[in-house]
């Protein structure tokens, strides 16, 4: 898992980008429309990592939405259940 430093000084913390990406994918899935499209209002470094992992098609472009791959849709459903399900 890759971690990176976030904030500065006393508030500095290491972030688990693997968990961050999975949570972002889960949240993106809440905007699912037109089959596999999700609104792309999320940090570009995250969308780039999701693309590198094969979860979304190329995020570069003028479109305001992303297209999830089959793997991305499955991972989004699993992450949504893991992080946010109450059952």
C-alpha positions, 0 to 999 in steps of 0.5 A, a space after each residue: 500500500 502506498 502512503 503519502 503525507 497530508 497536511 503539515 506540521 502537527 497536523 501531518 498524517 500518513 494517508 493510505 491511498 489504497 483505502 482512499 481510492 476504494 472509498 472514492 470509488 464507492 462514493 463515485 458509484 453514488 452518482 451512477 447514471 447511464 449504465 456506467 457513468 459517474 460524475 467526475 467531481 473528485 481529485 484528479 490524482 485519484 481518478 488517475 490512480 483509478 484509471 491505472 488500476 483499470 477501474 475507470 476508462 481514460 479520465 482525460 477529456 472535457 466530459 464531466 463524467 467517468 465511465 467505470 469498467 466492469 472491474 470498477 463497477 464491481 469494486 465500487 459495489 464492494 467498497 460501498 458495502 465495506 465502508 458504508 453499509 449498515 447491514 
